[in-house]
């Protein structure tokens, strides 16, 4: 009879446990020295070895011939515990036996001495599922247990275990396994089972397992039906879209090719791909791009391992951090909506449309992303020149000019000048009366520069960002909307134009105006005055909108 890989390759000794050496060495030393606790609490995520180590510890406690802290797996005690014939080692699932009556029955049985082994061991899995009354009933025997009794508790949610239980147990935390460790173990299992497993496919399975060895072996077992286990066969067996098709979908949204993106999703839908899984893959891709963008030298541990670094590097060049964050928020919002949506397909399609055209979900995050894109484009764009029709364009001829006449040379005496010749010089009285100060004759000092031209759209976005925490939350969307409010800074005045109405009255408040003025002073480094005016249709004075700045992209650069 065929046995699942995760059961067949379940460790039987502490030395066979993979990736939890900090726990197995401690337990082995306790077995060797005899310094054993009456209660253990194993903590960790699923598939990391909690229940496996609990069974190995139960065998080691009752083994007749332990070998360096490991059970021998040959004596009657080890074999009986392994096949479940010894009733003194009891495994209880707290998820289905969580009542106080179950714990009372356990207490009544626990006082009896074991029949065929040295220690009576109770392994309580998912102990956090016990009710409050059940925990209280367990507390007494856990506090003063008989010498022949040992409790081994396992949980995935430490925060749900009462402090009174925690204080009476010896805790051991199981960590998630590294992808490299899981990959190496999968290749070892595949070679022993006669499976042709590619290295890239093993890395992909390790990434999908999310640190759990049991999940990794289950995924390998699921993919073992193929003659050769490749990356494509893993994606096909898991029902995933695949890194290439997910990356292609994201690329279409970056290029704002809505039609191609929807056609690709229709193909995935026809192939039976789950919409929620597709959005999860898309979010994972965006998350990996963000991690590689903000921490390029942190290594592969921060990445999910599902996508090639070359693909991630391409998207890091195409998208700014603000755009990545905006897209992650958009996909995350639709992941929440899809759980309660009647039509998951419609939810994914609307998400694709929103990713292709961020202006449809205009908000402060989207505005920041668009401003970040404009800054990036303008800072990296070469000098533009007009390229019209040949008949309208004529090259500018070189303008001839005469060489400027040479300046006459002036000869100076080599005698050193006496500084006393200038000691009696004083500024004239009429200059002092007019408040004119003497000029500092420093040849290295540059003339005072005039104020550089201000890009009011970008400046207004920075002012809103600065004042966001101090303004009423209802004003932020209005101030961020260029059709409702605009700003223009000139010299020592900040002109604020707002559409007349309810929000105009809210902004026409001394406290609000003072906060906007203070934010503008902090951003510009000037001492500005603020002037509020009504924004009327056809008014040409307000500053340009963000959409107008997009015309920079339409210029043909050479």
MITIMI-372153 format. One record per residue (C-alpha): residue number from 0; residue in one letter; x, y, z. Coordinates in nm, 3 decimals. Last residue first. Example, Ala and Ser with C-alpha at 12.3 -4.5 7.8 and 13.67 -1.06 7.14 Angstrom:
2
 num residuo       u       v       w
   1       S   1.367  -0.106   0.714
   0       A   1.230  -0.450   0.780
% end
This chain:
558
 num residuo       u       v       w
 557       X   1.633   6.209  -2.909
 556       X   1.318   6.259  -2.703
 555       X   0.978   6.285  -2.862
 554       X   0.752   6.478  -2.630
 553       X   0.445   6.277  -2.528
 552       X   0.590   6.188  -2.188
 551       X   0.633   6.553  -2.098
 550       X   0.267   6.598  -2.178
 549       X   0.200   6.415  -1.853
 548       X   0.255   6.747  -1.677
 547       X  -0.088   6.858  -1.792
 546       X  -0.246   6.567  -1.607
 545       X  -0.089   6.684  -1.282
 544       X  -0.275   7.012  -1.310
 543       X  -0.121   7.346  -1.394
 542       X  -0.141   7.636  -1.153
 541       X  -0.436   7.865  -1.107
 540       X  -0.451   8.187  -1.309
 539       X  -0.644   8.071  -1.610
 538       X  -0.990   8.080  -1.454
 537       X  -1.225   7.916  -1.702
 536       X  -1.455   7.781  -1.430
 535       X  -1.408   7.955  -1.098
 534       X  -1.161   7.886  -0.818
 533       X  -1.239   8.121  -0.530
 532       X  -0.949   8.288  -0.355
 531       X  -0.744   8.229  -0.037
 530       X  -0.420   8.423   0.018
 529       X  -0.137   8.285   0.231
 528       X   0.172   8.479   0.333
 527       X   0.508   8.310   0.307
 526       X   0.824   8.309   0.518
 525       X   1.053   8.090   0.313
 524       X   1.212   7.745   0.356
 523       X   0.992   7.607   0.081
 522       X   0.866   7.293   0.257
 521       X   0.864   7.428   0.613
 520       X   0.705   7.757   0.507
 519       X   0.440   7.572   0.307
 518       X   0.356   7.357   0.611
 517       X   0.326   7.667   0.828
 516       X   0.097   7.831   0.571
 515       X  -0.124   7.524   0.550
 514       X  -0.150   7.513   0.929
 513       X  -0.230   7.883   0.947
 512       X  -0.498   7.846   0.679
 511       X  -0.664   7.564   0.870
 510       X  -0.661   7.755   1.200
 509       X  -0.789   8.077   1.044
 508       X  -1.075   7.906   0.867
 507       X  -1.163   7.958   0.504
 506       X  -1.084   7.590   0.442
 505       X  -1.416   7.478   0.590
 504       X  -1.607   7.751   0.406
 503       X  -1.447   7.652   0.077
 502       X  -1.545   7.295   0.158
 501       X  -1.913   7.385   0.158
 500       X  -1.908   7.579  -0.168
 499       X  -1.677   7.785  -0.381
 498       X  -1.405   7.588  -0.565
 497       X  -1.072   7.656  -0.394
 496       X  -0.773   7.863  -0.512
 495       X  -0.475   7.905  -0.276
 494       X  -0.219   8.175  -0.358
 493       X   0.101   8.135  -0.155
 492       X   0.270   8.472  -0.120
 491       X   0.634   8.581  -0.068
 490       X   0.758   8.550  -0.427
 489       X   0.502   8.346  -0.616
 488       X   0.355   8.018  -0.500
 487       X   0.048   7.881  -0.678
 486       X  -0.198   7.633  -0.534
 485       X  -0.502   7.450  -0.664
 484       X  -0.819   7.312  -0.512
 483       X  -1.130   7.138  -0.647
 482       X  -1.031   7.026  -0.998
 481       X  -0.675   6.956  -0.884
 480       X  -0.806   6.705  -0.626
 479       X  -0.554   6.671  -0.342
 478       X  -0.709   6.959  -0.142
 477       X  -1.050   6.792  -0.165
 476       X  -0.917   6.445  -0.074
 475       X  -0.731   6.591   0.230
 474       X  -1.018   6.807   0.360
 473       X  -1.219   6.524   0.520
 472       X  -0.926   6.418   0.737
 471       X  -0.925   6.749   0.923
 470       X  -0.570   6.892   0.901
 469       X  -0.274   6.831   1.136
 468       X  -0.156   6.492   1.005
 467       X  -0.188   6.595   0.639
 466       X   0.013   6.919   0.670
 465       X   0.342   6.788   0.534
 464       X   0.184   6.563   0.272
 463       X  -0.040   6.848   0.158
 462       X   0.263   7.079   0.131
 461       X   0.458   6.815  -0.064
 460       X   0.169   6.771  -0.311
 459       X   0.144   7.151  -0.349
 458       X   0.515   7.170  -0.434
 457       X   0.482   6.899  -0.700
 456       X   0.192   7.081  -0.863
 455       X   0.346   7.428  -0.815
 454       X   0.671   7.356  -0.996
 453       X   0.854   7.666  -0.869
 452       X   1.092   7.874  -1.078
 451       X   1.422   7.934  -0.899
 450       X   1.436   8.235  -0.669
 449       X   1.711   8.469  -0.776
 448       X   2.067   8.393  -0.691
 447       X   2.275   8.630  -0.479
 446       X   2.598   8.712  -0.660
 445       X   2.882   8.469  -0.596
 444       X   3.150   8.552  -0.339
 443       X   3.501   8.461  -0.449
 442       X   3.604   8.820  -0.539
 441       X   3.509   8.946  -0.192
 440       X   3.462   9.322  -0.197
 439       X   3.186   9.329   0.063
 438       X   2.978   9.626  -0.039
 437       X   2.928   9.901   0.220
 436       X   2.575   9.918   0.360
 435       X   2.306  10.137   0.212
 434       X   2.064  10.269   0.476
 433       X   1.995  10.596   0.293
 432       X   2.167  10.796   0.567
 431       X   2.473  10.576   0.539
 430       X   2.494  10.644   0.168
 429       X   2.463  11.020   0.226
 428       X   2.743  11.007   0.480
 427       X   3.000  10.866   0.241
 426       X   3.166  10.544   0.339
 425       X   3.510  10.582   0.505
 424       X   3.861  10.566   0.359
 423       X   4.136  10.673   0.600
 422       X   4.307  10.334   0.614
 421       X   4.330  10.293   0.238
 420       X   4.684  10.428   0.183
 419       X   4.787  10.260   0.508
 418       X   4.775   9.926   0.330
 417       X   5.100  10.011   0.142
 416       X   5.117   9.852  -0.197
 415       X   5.418   9.632  -0.274
 414       X   5.629   9.758  -0.563
 413       X   5.601   9.540  -0.873
 412       X   5.445   9.822  -1.065
 411       X   5.147   9.726  -1.268
 410       X   5.108   9.694  -1.644
 409       X   4.765   9.685  -1.800
 408       X   4.692   9.474  -2.102
 407       X   4.441   9.598  -2.349
 406       X   4.145   9.362  -2.391
 405       X   4.146   9.182  -2.721
 404       X   3.864   9.272  -2.953
 403       X   3.580   9.023  -2.966
 402       X   3.600   8.786  -3.262
 401       X   3.330   8.869  -3.507
 400       X   3.015   8.663  -3.528
 399       X   2.857   8.441  -3.784
 398       X   2.529   8.274  -3.681
 397       X   2.532   7.904  -3.756
 396       X   2.229   7.812  -3.956
 395       X   1.917   7.687  -3.783
 394       X   1.783   7.376  -3.946
 393       X   1.452   7.412  -4.123
 392       X   1.133   7.249  -4.009
 391       X   0.792   7.309  -4.153
 390       X   0.853   7.123  -4.479
 389       X   1.029   6.840  -4.297
 388       X   0.735   6.781  -4.068
 387       X   0.789   6.831  -3.695
 386       X   1.065   6.720  -3.461
 385       X   1.114   6.979  -3.185
 384       X   1.401   6.911  -2.947
 383       X   1.404   6.742  -2.609
 382       X   1.703   6.729  -2.373
 381       X   1.730   6.386  -2.210
 380       X   1.469   6.252  -1.965
 379       X   1.591   6.091  -1.641
 378       X   1.493   6.367  -1.397
 377       X   1.170   6.444  -1.582
 376       X   1.057   6.081  -1.595
 375       X   1.139   6.013  -1.229
 374       X   0.970   6.330  -1.107
 373       X   0.664   6.251  -1.316
 372       X   0.651   5.895  -1.180
 371       X   0.680   6.018  -0.821
 370       X   0.400   6.267  -0.884
 369       X   0.182   5.985  -1.018
 368       X   0.259   5.762  -0.719
 367       X   0.194   6.045  -0.473
 366       X  -0.138   6.118  -0.641
 365       X  -0.232   5.749  -0.625
 364       X  -0.155   5.741  -0.253
 363       X  -0.354   6.062  -0.194
 362       X  -0.656   5.937  -0.383
 361       X  -0.780   5.886  -0.738
 360       X  -0.921   5.540  -0.800
 359       X  -0.993   5.592  -1.170
 358       X  -0.667   5.790  -1.204
 357       X  -0.475   5.465  -1.144
 356       X  -0.556   5.346  -1.499
 355       X  -0.404   5.006  -1.577
 354       X  -0.406   4.898  -1.213
 353       X  -0.770   5.006  -1.169
 352       X  -0.872   4.814  -1.484
 351       X  -0.691   4.504  -1.357
 350       X  -0.863   4.531  -1.018
 349       X  -1.200   4.570  -1.191
 348       X  -1.132   4.250  -1.383
 347       X  -1.031   4.068  -1.065
 346       X  -1.355   4.165  -0.889
 345       X  -1.566   4.076  -1.192
 344       X  -1.413   3.728  -1.195
 343       X  -1.477   3.681  -0.824
 342       X  -1.851   3.737  -0.886
 341       X  -2.056   3.726  -0.567
 340       X  -1.780   3.911  -0.381
 339       X  -1.730   3.839  -0.010
 338       X  -1.375   3.709  -0.023
 337       X  -1.302   3.909  -0.339
 336       X  -1.325   4.239  -0.152
 335       X  -1.028   4.164   0.074
 334       X  -0.810   4.062  -0.219
 333       X  -0.939   4.374  -0.399
 332       X  -0.797   4.595  -0.126
 331       X  -0.466   4.405  -0.130
 330       X  -0.438   4.455  -0.508
 329       X  -0.483   4.832  -0.472
 328       X  -0.249   4.860  -0.172
 327       X   0.024   4.667  -0.355
 326       X  -0.026   4.888  -0.661
 325       X   0.016   5.209  -0.459
 324       X   0.326   5.073  -0.285
 323       X   0.482   4.976  -0.618
 322       X   0.401   5.319  -0.762
 321       X   0.558   5.496  -0.464
 320       X   0.867   5.276  -0.488
 319       X   0.909   5.365  -0.855
 318       X   0.815   5.123  -1.130
 317       X   0.994   5.040  -1.457
 316       X   1.343   4.982  -1.319
 315       X   1.219   4.765  -1.032
 314       X   1.003   4.581  -1.287
 313       X   1.309   4.471  -1.484
 312       X   1.497   4.369  -1.168
 311       X   1.207   4.147  -1.060
 310       X   1.208   3.960  -1.390
 309       X   1.585   3.908  -1.369
 308       X   1.551   3.795  -1.008
 307       X   1.332   3.509  -1.121
 306       X   0.999   3.471  -0.945
 305       X   0.861   3.222  -0.691
 304       X   1.147   3.251  -0.440
 303       X   0.938   3.451  -0.195
 302       X   1.209   3.713  -0.149
 301       X   1.348   3.837   0.182
 300       X   1.574   3.533   0.222
 299       X   1.717   3.586  -0.126
 298       X   1.977   3.840  -0.021
 297       X   1.961   4.171   0.166
 296       X   2.168   4.353  -0.093
 295       X   1.884   4.501  -0.301
 294       X   1.690   4.616   0.008
 293       X   1.438   4.886  -0.095
 292       X   1.397   4.781  -0.459
 291       X   1.440   4.406  -0.406
 290       X   1.180   4.412  -0.129
 289       X   0.941   4.621  -0.340
 288       X   0.977   4.392  -0.640
 287       X   0.918   4.089  -0.417
 286       X   0.599   4.253  -0.284
 285       X   0.477   4.328  -0.635
 284       X   0.529   3.964  -0.735
 283       X   0.359   3.841  -0.418
 282       X   0.065   4.073  -0.484
 281       X   0.026   3.934  -0.835
 280       X   0.045   3.580  -0.702
 279       X  -0.225   3.658  -0.445
 278       X  -0.441   3.818  -0.716
 277       X  -0.410   3.497  -0.919
 276       X  -0.493   3.283  -0.616
 275       X  -0.809   3.488  -0.559
 274       X  -0.912   3.442  -0.922
 273       X  -0.858   3.060  -0.920
 272       X  -0.713   2.941  -1.247
 271       X  -0.942   2.712  -1.447
 270       X  -0.776   2.737  -1.787
 269       X  -1.066   2.953  -1.906
 268       X  -0.998   3.200  -1.624
 267       X  -0.630   3.214  -1.718
 266       X  -0.722   3.284  -2.081
 265       X  -0.970   3.552  -1.971
 264       X  -0.696   3.705  -1.757
 263       X  -0.475   3.732  -2.064
 262       X  -0.756   3.900  -2.259
 261       X  -0.812   4.145  -1.973
 260       X  -0.442   4.241  -1.969
 259       X  -0.433   4.280  -2.349
 258       X  -0.732   4.516  -2.344
 257       X  -0.606   4.720  -2.050
 256       X  -0.268   4.800  -2.205
 255       X  -0.162   5.051  -1.942
 254       X   0.207   4.966  -2.003
 253       X   0.240   4.891  -1.631
 252       X  -0.085   4.693  -1.646
 251       X   0.045   4.486  -1.938
 250       X   0.370   4.420  -1.751
 249       X   0.176   4.297  -1.449
 248       X  -0.008   4.044  -1.666
 247       X   0.318   3.932  -1.827
 246       X   0.474   3.887  -1.483
 245       X   0.182   3.667  -1.382
 244       X   0.213   3.473  -1.707
 243       X   0.586   3.421  -1.656
 242       X   0.562   3.337  -1.286
 241       X   0.303   3.070  -1.334
 240       X  -0.074   3.100  -1.316
 239       X  -0.108   2.860  -1.026
 238       X  -0.325   2.548  -1.022
 237       X  -0.076   2.367  -0.798
 236       X  -0.028   2.078  -1.042
 235       X   0.016   2.312  -1.340
 234       X   0.258   2.538  -1.155
 233       X   0.461   2.235  -1.046
 232       X   0.455   2.091  -1.399
 231       X   0.583   2.421  -1.537
 230       X   0.871   2.435  -1.290
 229       X   0.973   2.081  -1.378
 228       X   0.905   1.741  -1.219
 227       X   0.987   1.495  -1.496
 226       X   0.760   1.193  -1.543
 225       X   0.470   1.378  -1.384
 224       X   0.269   1.208  -1.109
 223       X   0.523   1.322  -0.848
 222       X   0.371   1.672  -0.835
 221       X   0.131   1.598  -0.549
 220       X   0.401   1.407  -0.357
 219       X   0.635   1.702  -0.396
 218       X   0.360   1.932  -0.264
 217       X   0.307   1.702   0.037
 216       X   0.682   1.690   0.100
 215       X   0.699   2.072   0.098
 214       X   0.394   2.104   0.325
 213       X   0.556   1.869   0.578
 212       X   0.882   2.064   0.562
 211       X   0.713   2.395   0.646
 210       X   0.904   2.719   0.578
 209       X   0.661   2.880   0.334
 208       X   0.590   2.556   0.141
 207       X   0.550   2.753  -0.183
 206       X   0.911   2.870  -0.165
 205       X   1.040   2.517  -0.112
 204       X   0.826   2.395  -0.403
 203       X   0.983   2.664  -0.627
 202       X   1.334   2.573  -0.513
 201       X   1.267   2.207  -0.591
 200       X   1.132   2.303  -0.935
 199       X   1.446   2.504  -1.006
 198       X   1.662   2.207  -0.904
 197       X   1.477   1.969  -1.133
 196       X   1.321   1.660  -0.977
 195       X   1.340   1.326  -1.158
 194       X   1.186   1.100  -0.895
 193       X   1.347   0.769  -0.801
 192       X   1.224   0.775  -0.442
 191       X   1.574   0.805  -0.295
 190       X   1.670   1.077  -0.543
 189       X   1.346   1.265  -0.475
 188       X   1.397   1.247  -0.098
 187       X   1.750   1.391  -0.126
 186       X   1.634   1.662  -0.368
 185       X   1.354   1.755  -0.128
 184       X   1.600   1.771   0.164
 183       X   1.832   2.008  -0.024
 182       X   1.543   2.233  -0.126
 181       X   1.402   2.243   0.230
 180       X   1.739   2.349   0.373
 179       X   1.791   2.614   0.102
 178       X   1.440   2.752   0.155
 177       X   1.512   2.812   0.522
 176       X   1.293   2.629   0.773
 175       X   1.045   2.823   0.983
 174       X   1.138   2.819   1.350
 173       X   1.025   2.587   1.628
 172       X   1.008   2.755   1.969
 171       X   1.067   2.541   2.279
 170       X   0.892   2.621   2.609
 169       X   0.934   2.436   2.939
 168       X   0.591   2.443   3.097
 167       X   0.445   2.566   3.427
 166       X   0.460   2.940   3.351
 165       X   0.292   2.890   3.014
 164       X  -0.012   2.721   3.168
 163       X  -0.080   3.006   3.413
 162       X  -0.014   3.254   3.132
 161       X  -0.312   3.121   2.939
 160       X  -0.251   2.986   2.584
 159       X  -0.418   3.198   2.316
 158       X  -0.109   3.413   2.247
 157       X   0.097   3.104   2.169
 156       X  -0.094   3.028   1.853
 155       X   0.054   2.729   1.666
 154       X   0.037   2.495   1.961
 153       X   0.191   2.176   2.099
 152       X   0.174   2.039   2.454
 151       X   0.390   1.753   2.584
 150       X   0.282   1.636   2.930
 149       X   0.483   1.386   3.133
 148       X   0.356   1.154   3.410
 147       X   0.545   0.889   3.609
 146       X   0.645   1.129   3.886
 145       X   0.285   1.235   3.947
 144       X   0.188   1.587   3.833
 143       X   0.157   1.887   4.068
 142       X   0.106   2.200   3.852
 141       X  -0.008   2.017   3.537
 140       X  -0.254   1.816   3.745
 139       X  -0.410   2.135   3.879
 138       X  -0.394   2.336   3.554
 137       X  -0.577   2.088   3.336
 136       X  -0.916   2.164   3.492
 135       X  -0.856   2.538   3.456
 134       X  -0.753   2.491   3.093
 133       X  -1.071   2.288   3.029
 132       X  -1.284   2.561   3.186
 131       X  -1.122   2.821   2.959
 130       X  -1.185   2.607   2.652
 129       X  -0.909   2.412   2.483
 128       X  -0.819   2.520   2.129
 127       X  -0.481   2.658   2.241
 126       X  -0.367   2.299   2.296
 125       X  -0.336   2.240   1.922
 124       X  -0.189   1.893   1.992
 123       X  -0.195   1.741   2.341
 122       X   0.069   1.466   2.374
 121       X   0.015   1.283   2.703
 120       X   0.302   1.061   2.817
 119       X   0.292   0.787   3.083
 118       X   0.652   0.712   3.165
 117       X   0.841   0.389   3.237
 116       X   0.665   0.164   2.987
 115       X   0.432  -0.141   2.988
 114       X   0.161  -0.065   3.245
 113       X   0.196   0.303   3.327
 112       X   0.096   0.413   3.678
 111       X  -0.255   0.543   3.732
 110       X  -0.298   0.913   3.818
 109       X  -0.336   1.010   3.450
 108       X  -0.665   0.825   3.399
 107       X  -0.876   1.047   3.625
 106       X  -0.707   1.363   3.501
 105       X  -0.768   1.270   3.136
 104       X  -1.137   1.211   3.210
 103       X  -1.152   1.556   3.366
 102       X  -0.983   1.700   3.056
 101       X  -1.246   1.548   2.826
 100       X  -1.527   1.672   3.049
  99       X  -1.387   2.028   3.039
  98       X  -1.430   2.040   2.664
  97       X  -1.164   2.075   2.397
  96       X  -1.156   1.726   2.253
  95       X  -1.202   1.805   1.881
  94       X  -0.947   2.087   1.849
  93       X  -0.752   1.951   2.145
  92       X  -0.635   1.652   1.942
  91       X  -0.504   1.402   2.196
  90       X  -0.206   1.167   2.157
  89       X  -0.173   0.909   2.435
  88       X   0.142   0.719   2.530
  87       X   0.038   0.467   2.796
  86       X  -0.174   0.282   2.542
  85       X   0.117   0.104   2.378
  84       X  -0.003  -0.039   2.045
  83       X   0.040   0.287   1.854
  82       X   0.275   0.152   1.585
  81       X   0.567   0.377   1.685
  80       X   0.491   0.362   2.057
  79       X   0.504  -0.018   2.044
  78       X   0.823  -0.022   1.839
  77       X   0.998   0.217   2.075
  76       X   0.886   0.028   2.386
  75       X   0.962  -0.315   2.239
  74       X   1.324  -0.212   2.164
  73       X   1.441  -0.137   1.810
  72       X   1.376   0.237   1.754
  71       X   1.696   0.312   1.951
  70       X   1.558   0.637   2.085
  69       X   1.807   0.924   2.058
  68       X   1.988   1.082   2.355
  67       X   2.325   0.938   2.261
  66       X   2.171   0.596   2.189
  65       X   1.884   0.506   2.419
  64       X   1.851   0.135   2.510
  63       X   1.524   0.076   2.699
  62       X   1.346   0.370   2.538
  61       X   1.065   0.517   2.750
  60       X   1.167   0.885   2.760
  59       X   1.325   0.857   2.412
  58       X   0.999   0.725   2.265
  57       X   0.796   1.012   2.411
  56       X   1.062   1.258   2.291
  55       X   1.038   1.117   1.938
  54       X   0.660   1.154   1.952
  53       X   0.684   1.517   2.067
  52       X   0.952   1.587   1.805
  51       X   0.713   1.475   1.532
  50       X   0.424   1.674   1.681
  49       X   0.627   1.997   1.670
  48       X   0.814   1.936   1.343
  47       X   0.786   2.255   1.134
  46       X   0.472   2.157   0.940
  45       X   0.244   2.422   1.084
  44       X   0.391   2.724   1.257
  43       X   0.571   2.701   1.590
  42       X   0.551   2.644   1.964
  41       X   0.627   2.325   2.160
  40       X   0.529   2.333   2.527
  39       X   0.689   2.076   2.755
  38       X   0.568   1.950   3.095
  37       X   0.727   1.729   3.364
  36       X   1.077   1.848   3.275
  35       X   1.370   1.612   3.240
  34       X   1.718   1.637   3.381
  33       X   1.820   1.277   3.311
  32       X   2.165   1.377   3.184
  31       X   2.141   1.190   2.854
  30       X   1.770   1.258   2.798
  29       X   1.815   1.626   2.882
  28       X   2.111   1.649   2.644
  27       X   1.903   1.499   2.365
  26       X   1.623   1.750   2.428
  25       X   1.863   2.045   2.403
  24       X   2.028   1.909   2.088
  23       X   1.688   1.856   1.924
  22       X   1.575   2.212   1.996
  21       X   1.865   2.416   1.856
  20       X   1.901   2.157   1.578
  19       X   1.559   2.239   1.431
  18       X   1.644   2.245   1.056
  17       X   1.580   1.881   0.970
  16       X   1.487   1.616   1.227
  15       X   1.676   1.295   1.147
  14       X   1.918   1.334   1.439
  13       X   1.627   1.359   1.684
  12       X   1.509   1.012   1.587
  11       X   1.212   0.874   1.392
  10       X   1.183   1.150   1.131
   9       X   0.874   1.137   0.903
   8       X   0.987   1.032   0.556
   7       X   0.709   0.780   0.496
   6       X   0.446   1.004   0.653
   5       X   0.539   1.316   0.450
   4       X   0.582   1.098   0.142
   3       X   0.233   0.952   0.156
   2       X   0.221   0.574   0.188
   1       X   0.134   0.341  -0.099
   0       X   0.000   0.000   0.000
% end
